[in-house]
Amino acid sequence: MQAQMLAQKYIVVVTNPPYHNKYNPALKGFILKQYADYKTDLYSAFIYRCANMTKKNGYYGMMTPFTWMFLTTHEKLRKYINENQNISSLVQLEYSAFKEATVPICTFVIHNWRQISLGEYVRLCNFKGEDTQSEKLKEAIMNPFVGYRYEFDGRNYKNIPGSPIAYWIDLRIHELYKNSKLFLEYTISDGQNKTGNNEEYLRMFWEVENGAIGIGNKWLFYAKGGGYRKWAGNLHEVINWSEEAREHYKKDRVARILPEYLWYKKGITWGAVTSSLPSFRILPENATFDIKGSSLFLKNENTYMFFLAFLNSCVSSYILDLLNPTISLQVRDVRCLPIKLATGSLIDQIKTYTVTNISISQQDWDCNETSWGFKQHPIIIFKKNISRIAEAYINWEGYAERQFNKLQKNEEQLNKIFIELYELFDVLVPDIPNNQVTVCLANRERDTKSFLSYAIGCMMGRYSLDTPGLAYAGGEFDWSKYQTFLPDQDGILPFTEQTYFEDDIISRLEEFLKVTFGAETLRENMAWLAESLTMKPNETPAERLRRYFFDEFYQDHLRIYQKRPIYWLFDSGKKKGFRALVYLHRYTPETLAALRLNYLHELQVKYNGEERRLEQLLDAPGTSKAAKAEAAKQLQALRLKQEELVAYDKVLTDYANRRIAFDMDDGVAANYTKLEALLAKIK
């Protein structure tokens, strides 16, 4: 009966087919045999099947993801529809149109007849929310002249490479494609890398030793997309580029490797998956890429600045949105852009703006610890002869604002140039909103936290006030690099709620501030830092800063270093009896013994002394009831901490006796598990 029904043809066919592309072996075999041209997703095979179930001059209506309208993998389906049928009506919904799921949905009716080519379309992509979608659709039905309803001749789809269902496209774009070369004629795209096992072959650059990164070394920078950022940046990861690893990429059936003629070649890269506008950046010579950091190379490197500027222009974004408005920006989409080349002095203008934009973006990127090019914290760079952090921050704030405004103005000038070049005056405006400028303005709280992190780095020896950039990230420790401010002797910093150690974090911070800004303004600078973090009533600056290090710093560190921390927090447990920070690159098999003998045992002695003081206070005849209650509360808390330390000491002793060593090439995740019972959880 079911087979009989499926074999019939109908005047009208209506369905909401299943969306599914993780086929089991039986279904995969069936799809490949019967629907090979429509195998990308089960719903696309259903579209084709429903088309064949519909009588001539009949209609079929469906609701499916709208990915078939744009993605390369559905091109054969679009070609079949465009050559044999006509889209009668289509409504393209916004991602959040349904509360139950975030899915890119469209609903459409296709007429199984080719003579009629005009279709009616409603584009709801810019209207957020379920209720808004239905309201706007009703409005478009009642009023055919609303700005988001379109009438489009389906015969025009073939003008655009890949025939995307870009019904809202300006007819001038069709003329562009008829009269212009495609970007692919100027570019090289020849695969990408795939390790087959990212956990084994990829690291964040700060996980491995400093000297092991770069051309000719074991590790090479690896572009994997990242967030919305133009011109430069978004390089955190490194790939194992040793000869042994490269042989694996060549031979493994899952892995692949870029052809050798493209190794160490400057390119243009972008994030393959984006929820916002596309953004394009330099791919430097000391980097390679994978599919998430899609990249291409130019046949003529002299055109590099022109094409990078064009790709980051509003003209490029506009056309790419026509080609593929999904969150997956494919290499083919980029290479199918129509190109109108500038000439004469215009080329020089574009190059000047682009070189400046790259420089501004790179400088901004290098202000972050997690940049390979980081030298010093901006507050240190802009302090000059100033003795107050507040004034140094104002200098930095002003500089960051000028850079931000300059980049914004340059991008707007480039937009003007390309709008004129492409003759899209009444379609696009050159203005760049602040949220599309991808360098940072100063932010007091964020910059204070990063300054405190930099201070920790100087205390640990990762950075030196005398040596810009990384002073130590593996290898032999060179004390001669540290003249102005000496790092901690053993790379261990205790985090305590009171001053119990000579290298107490607040004592070390005060020493750092005296060296960098002078002893005379220490109190003022401590106050400015504390006030940047929001203080509790009656809290002193030292108390606020101690609370930040003790309770908040590590979570900030995990977030900034993407859960691959370089400073590890040894934590005794819920009572917070013992906490100490250890610099990963200064860890040795002797570190745990030093942590136990010099810090844990010393803290137990301090706690014993504090317990005796509280017991004496409780026994003193002149102690008030309120004071006794507070002392009893503190004593109980101390005893619970002591119990925690006794248990922690047993575990620490066991680990110290094992003399555990690290191989830095294994990465943080693997090495962290070796001491997991001693460390704060990574959340």
LUMBA-436364 format. One line per 3 residues: number of its first residue (from 0); for each residue x, y, z of C-alpha. Coordinates in steps of 0.25 Angstrom, whole numbers, always signed. Each point is the difference from the previous one (the first is absolute). Layout:
! residues N
NUM) X,Y,Z  ...
***
This chain:
! residues 683
0) +0,+0,+0  +11,+10,+4  +8,-4,-13
3) -12,+3,-8  -3,+13,+6  +15,+4,-2
6) -1,-4,-14  -12,+9,-4  +1,+14,-4
9) -8,+11,+7  -4,+14,-4  +4,+5,+14
12) +11,-6,+9  +2,+6,+14  +10,-4,+10
15) +10,+3,+11  +11,-10,-3  +11,-5,+10
18) +13,+8,+1  +11,-10,+1  +14,-3,-5
21) +6,-10,+9  -4,-12,-8  +1,-14,+6
24) +6,-10,-10  -13,-5,-6  -6,+14,-2
27) +14,+5,-6  +0,-11,-10  -14,+3,-4
30) +2,+15,-1  +13,-2,-8  -7,-9,-10
33) -13,+7,-2  +3,+14,+3  +15,+3,-2
36) -2,+14,-5  -8,+4,+12  +7,-8,+11
39) +4,+12,+9  -12,-1,+9  -12,-9,+0
42) -9,+12,-2  +7,+3,-13  -3,-14,-5
45) -15,+2,+5  +0,+13,-8  +4,-7,-13
48) -10,-12,+3  -11,+10,+2  +3,+7,-13
51) -2,-13,-7  -13,-4,+8  -6,+13,-5
54) -8,+0,-13  +3,+10,-11  -5,+14,+3
57) -2,-5,+15  +6,+5,+12  +8,-5,+12
60) +2,+8,+13  +10,-3,+10  +7,+5,+13
63) +15,-3,+0  +13,+6,+5  +4,+12,-10
66) +14,-6,-2  -4,-6,-13  -2,+14,-6
69) +15,+4,+1  +10,-11,+4  +9,-6,-11
72) -4,-14,+4  -15,+3,-4  +4,+6,-14
75) -5,-12,-8  -14,+1,+7  -1,+15,-3
78) +4,-3,-14  -11,-11,-2  -10,+10,+6
81) +4,+12,-8  +0,-8,-13  -13,-8,+1
84) -9,+8,+10  -2,+13,+6  +0,+5,+15
87) -15,+6,+1  +2,+6,+14  +11,-1,+11
90) +1,+5,+14  +14,+0,+6  -1,+0,+15
93) +9,+6,+11  +9,-10,+8  -8,+1,+13
96) -14,-1,-7  -4,-12,+8  +2,-1,+15
99) +3,-15,+0  +12,+1,-9  +10,+10,-6
102) +0,-5,-15  +1,+8,-13  -14,-3,-5
105) -7,+4,-13  -14,-4,-5  -3,+0,-15
108) -10,-4,-11  +6,-5,-13  -8,+0,-13
111) +3,-13,-9  +0,+9,-12  +11,+8,-7
114) -7,+10,-9  -4,+9,+12  +13,+6,+7
117) -4,+10,+9  -1,-3,+15  -4,+7,+13
120) +10,+0,+11  +0,+5,+15  +13,+2,+7
123) -2,+0,+15  +15,-2,+4  +1,+14,+6
126) -12,-1,+9  +3,-7,+13  -9,-9,+8
129) -12,-9,-2  -11,+10,+2  +7,+10,-9
132) +1,-10,-11  -15,-3,-1  -3,+15,+1
135) +9,+4,-11  -4,-12,-9  -15,+5,+1
138) +4,+14,-3  +8,-5,-13  -12,-8,-4
141) -9,+13,+1  +9,+10,-6  +9,-5,-12
144) +8,+13,+1  +7,-2,+14  +15,+0,-1
147) +2,-14,+3  -9,-6,-11  +5,-3,-13
150) -4,-4,-14  +11,-8,-8  +2,-6,-13
153) +6,-14,+2  +7,+0,-13  +10,+10,+6
156) +5,-10,+10  +9,-6,-10  +8,+13,-2
159) +7,-2,+14  +10,-11,+2  -6,-12,+7
162) -14,+6,-3  -4,+4,+15  -14,+3,+2
165) +3,+15,+3  -13,+6,-4  +3,+13,+7
168) +12,+3,-9  +1,+13,-7  +0,-1,-15
171) +13,+7,-1  +7,-12,+7  -5,-8,-12
174) +7,+10,-9  +12,-1,+8  +1,-15,-2
177) -2,+1,-15  +11,+11,-2  +10,-4,+11
180) +10,-10,+3  -1,-9,+12  +9,+1,+12
183) +4,-15,-3  +8,+5,-12  +9,+8,+9
186) +2,-10,+11  +5,-14,+4  -8,-10,+8
189) +6,-13,+1  -5,-8,+12  +3,+2,+15
192) +6,-8,+12  -7,-10,+8  +7,-7,+12
195) -9,-11,+2  +2,+1,+15  +0,+15,+5
198) +2,-4,+14  +14,-7,-4  +4,+10,-10
201) -5,+14,+4  +4,+9,+12  -2,+14,+4
204) +13,+7,-2  +2,+3,+15  +0,-15,+3
207) +13,-4,-7  +14,+6,+2  +3,+13,-6
210) +11,-4,-9  -8,-11,-6  -9,+9,-9
213) +3,+5,-14  +5,-4,-14  +10,-12,+2
216) -5,-3,+14  -10,-11,+5  -12,+10,+1
219) -6,+9,-10  -11,+10,+2  -14,-5,-4
222) -12,+9,-5  -13,-6,+5  -9,+11,-2
225) -4,+7,+13  -10,+11,+3  -3,+12,-9
228) +13,+8,-2  +6,+7,-12  +14,+2,-6
231) +9,-7,+10  -1,-9,+13  -8,-13,+4
234) +13,-8,+0  +1,-8,+13  +2,-15,-4
237) +12,-7,-5  +0,-13,-8  +11,-11,+1
240) +8,+3,-13  +11,-10,+2  +4,-9,-11
243) -6,-12,+7  -13,+7,+2  +0,+5,-14
246) +2,-15,-5  -12,-4,+9  -9,+11,-7
249) +4,-5,-14  -3,-15,+3  -11,+0,+10
252) -13,-3,-7  -7,+11,+8  +11,+11,+1
255) +4,+8,-12  +11,+11,-2  +1,+12,-8
258) +9,-1,-13  +14,+3,+3  +1,+12,-10
261) -10,+7,+9  +8,-2,+13  +5,+13,+6
264) -8,+9,-10  -7,+12,+4  -15,-1,-2
267) -14,+5,+4  -7,-7,+11  -14,+0,+6
270) -9,-8,+9  -8,-10,-7  -11,+1,+10
273) -5,+13,+4  -13,+5,+7  +3,+15,-4
276) +6,+7,-12  +12,-7,-7  +14,+5,+4
279) +13,-2,-8  +14,+0,+6  +14,-2,-4
282) +5,-14,+0  +15,+3,+3  +12,-9,-6
285) +2,-7,+13  -14,-6,+1  -9,-10,-7
288) -15,-3,+1  -11,-10,+0  -14,+0,-5
291) -5,+9,+12  +10,+10,-3  -3,+0,-15
294) +11,+7,-8  +4,+3,-15  +13,+5,-6
297) +1,+11,-11  +7,-3,-14  +6,+13,+0
300) +4,+4,+14  +1,+15,-4  -16,+0,+0
303) +0,-5,+15  -3,+13,+6  -11,+3,-10
306) -7,-13,+1  +1,+0,+16  -6,+14,+0
309) -12,-4,-10  -3,-12,+8  -1,+8,+13
312) -9,+10,-7  -15,+2,+1  -1,-4,-15
315) +6,-13,+2  -9,-3,+13  -12,+4,-8
318) +3,-10,-12  +4,-11,+9  -13,+1,+7
321) -7,-2,-13  +9,-12,-3  -2,-6,+13
324) -7,+6,+12  +2,-13,+9  +10,+0,+11
327) +10,-8,-9  +8,+8,-9  +7,-9,-10
330) +12,+2,-8  -8,-1,-13  -9,+11,+5
333) +12,+9,+2  +7,-4,-14  -14,+3,-7
336) +0,+15,+3  +0,+9,-12  +13,+8,-1
339) +1,+14,-5  +14,+5,+0  +4,+14,+5
342) +11,+7,-9  +10,+12,+2  +0,+8,+13
345) -11,-8,+5  +8,-12,+2  +10,+8,+8
348) -11,+5,+9  -5,-14,+3  +14,-5,+3
351) +3,+11,+10  -13,-1,+7  +1,-16,+1
354) +15,+1,+5  -5,+9,+11  -12,-8,+3
357) +9,-13,+1  +10,+8,+9  -11,+5,+9
360) -6,-14,+2  +13,-7,+2  +4,+10,+11
363) -14,-2,+7  +2,-15,-1  +14,+1,+6
366) -6,+8,+12  -5,-14,+5  +8,-10,+8
369) -5,-11,-9  +6,+6,-13  +14,-5,-4
372) +4,+15,-3  -4,+4,+15  +12,+9,+5
375) -5,+7,+12  -13,+4,+7  -6,+14,-6
378) +0,+6,+14  +15,-2,+1  +2,+4,-15
381) -7,+13,+2  +5,+4,+14  +12,+7,-5
384) +5,+8,+11  -13,+0,+8  -1,-5,+14
387) -16,-2,+0  -7,-12,-6  -12,+9,-2
390) +8,+9,-9  +7,-11,-8  -14,-6,-2
393) -5,+13,-6  +11,+0,-10  -3,-14,-4
396) -15,+4,-1  +3,+11,-9  +9,-8,-9
399) -10,-11,-1  -11,+10,-4  +8,+6,-10
402) +4,-13,-6  -14,-4,+0  -5,+12,-7
405) +11,+0,-10  -3,-15,-4  -15,+4,-1
408) +2,+12,-9  +10,-8,-9  -10,-12,-1
411) -11,+11,-4  +9,+6,-10  +3,-14,-6
414) -15,-3,+0  -2,+13,-8  +10,-4,-10
417) -6,-13,-3  -15,+5,+0  +4,+9,-11
420) +8,-10,-7  -12,-10,+0  -10,+11,-2
423) -8,-4,+12  -3,+15,+5  -15,-2,+3
426) +2,-14,+5  +11,+1,+10  +5,+11,+10
429) +15,+1,+4  -2,+2,+15  +6,-10,+10
432) -8,-2,+13  +9,+0,+12  -3,-15,+3
435) +6,-4,-14  +14,+7,+4  +8,-12,+4
438) +10,+7,+9  -2,+3,+15  -3,+12,+7
441) +6,+1,+14  -8,-6,+11  +4,+3,+14
444) -5,-13,+7  +5,-9,-11  +14,+8,-1
447) +2,-1,+15  -2,-15,+0  +9,-1,-12
450) +10,+9,+7  +0,-9,+13  +2,-12,-9
453) +12,+6,-6  +5,+3,+14  -2,-15,+3
456) +8,-3,-13  +12,+9,+5  -1,-7,+14
459) +1,-13,-7  +11,+3,-9  -9,-1,-13
462) +2,+15,-3  +11,+9,+4  +0,+15,+1
465) +14,+0,-7  -3,-9,-11  -13,+2,-9
468) -8,-12,-3  +2,-14,+6  +12,+0,+9
471) -2,-15,+4  -10,-10,-6  +9,-13,+1
474) +15,-4,-1  +11,+6,+9  -5,+11,+10
477) +9,+12,-2  +0,+9,+12  +8,+10,-7
480) -12,+5,-7  -6,+5,+12  +7,+12,+6
483) -11,+10,+3  -10,-10,+7  +4,-14,+4
486) -10,-11,-2  -3,-10,+11  +11,-9,+4
489) -8,-13,-3  -11,+4,-9  -10,-2,+12
492) -10,+10,+5  -8,-2,+12  -15,+5,+0
495) -4,+2,+14  -11,+8,+7  +10,+7,+9
498) +15,+3,-1  +7,-13,+4  +12,-1,-9
501) +12,+10,-5  -5,-2,-14  -14,+3,+3
504) -8,+4,-12  -3,+14,+5  +14,+2,+5
507) +5,-4,-14  -10,+9,-7  +4,+12,+9
510) +15,-3,-4  -4,+0,-14  -7,+13,+1
513) +11,+7,+7  +10,-5,-11  -9,+5,-12
516) -7,+12,+6  +8,+4,+12  -2,-2,+15
519) -6,+14,+2  -12,-3,-7  -2,-15,+5
522) -13,+3,+8  -6,+8,-11  +3,-11,-11
525) -5,-11,+9  -13,+8,+2  -2,+2,-15
528) +2,-15,-3  -10,-4,+11  -10,+10,-4
531) +0,-5,-14  -5,-13,+5  -11,+5,+8
534) +2,+0,+15  -9,-5,+12  -4,+11,+11
537) +12,+2,+9  +9,-9,-8  +14,+5,-1
540) +8,+0,-13  +9,-11,+5  -12,-8,+4
543) -7,+1,-13  +12,-3,-8  +3,-12,+9
546) -14,-5,-2  +1,+1,-15  +13,-8,+0
549) -6,-10,+10  -14,-2,-6  -1,+6,-14
552) +14,+0,-8  +0,-15,-4  -13,+0,-7
555) +4,+13,-7  +13,-7,-4  -8,-13,-5
558) -9,+8,-8  +11,+9,-7  +9,-12,-2
561) -12,-9,-6  +1,-10,+11  +15,-3,-3
564) +6,+8,+12  +15,+3,+2  -2,+3,+14
567) -5,-12,+8  -8,+2,+13  +3,-11,+11
570) -13,+0,+8  -2,-9,+13  -15,+0,-2
573) -13,+7,+4  +5,+6,+13  +10,+8,-8
576) +11,-4,+10  +12,+0,-9  +1,+7,-14
579) +13,+3,-8  +3,+3,-14  +11,-7,-8
582) +5,+4,-13  -1,-12,-10  +13,+3,-7
585) +8,+1,+13  -6,-13,+5  +10,-11,+3
588) -1,-14,+7  +5,+8,+13  -11,+10,+0
591) -10,-8,+8  +10,-3,+11  +3,+15,+1
594) -15,+3,-1  -2,-9,+12  +12,+3,+9
597) +1,+15,-3  -15,+4,-1  -10,-11,+5
600) +8,-3,+13  +3,+14,+2  -14,+4,-1
603) -4,-11,+10  +9,+6,+10  -6,+14,-2
606) -14,-6,+1  +4,-7,+14  +5,+14,+5
609) -13,+6,-4  -8,-11,+7  +8,+3,+13
612) -3,+15,-1  -15,-3,-2  +0,-10,+11
615) +7,+10,+10  -10,+11,-5  -12,-10,+4
618) +6,-2,+14  +3,+14,+3  -9,+5,+11
621) -2,+14,-7  -4,-5,-14  -14,+5,-3
624) -11,-10,-5  +0,+5,-14  +15,-1,-1
627) +0,-14,+6  -11,-4,-10  +8,+5,-12
630) +13,-7,+6  -8,-13,+1  -4,+1,-14
633) +14,+3,-5  +5,-11,+8  -9,-10,-5
636) +3,+4,-15  +15,-1,+3  -2,-14,+6
639) -7,-4,-13  +11,+5,-8  +10,-7,+8
642) -7,-13,-2  -1,+3,-15  +15,+3,+0
645) +3,-13,+7  -7,-8,-11  +6,+8,-11
648) +14,-2,+6  -2,-15,-2  -3,+1,-14
651) +11,+11,-3  +10,-9,+7  -4,-12,-9
654) +1,+8,-13  +13,+7,+5  +6,-14,+2
657) -3,-4,-14  +9,+12,-6  -10,+2,-11
660) +6,+6,-13  -7,+7,-11  +2,+0,-15
663) -4,+14,-5  -3,-5,-14  -11,-9,+7
666) -8,+13,+3  -7,+5,+12  -12,-9,-1
669) +9,-13,+1  +9,+6,+10  -11,+6,+9
672) -6,-14,+2  +13,-5,+6  -2,+9,+12
675) -15,+1,-1  -2,-4,+15  +8,+12,+4
678) -6,+11,-9  -12,+9,-1  -10,-6,-10
681) +0,+6,-14  -14,+5,-2
***
